[in-house]
């Protein structure tokens, strides 16, 4: 049974396997990239965050418009 694993068979299967792997990875790289941007508006979350709740923990939050 092991006599079917000659040098030619081993090298041919390695070359075919590598070729298939390269083709599959090439097709995967040609796909359109996913949109990984967050679905939530982070600027609005920061702007509308309940900063008044931090004062209960001892953290003073000053409005930037009142600073100067």
Beta strands, then each sheet from edge to edge (+ up, - down):
end
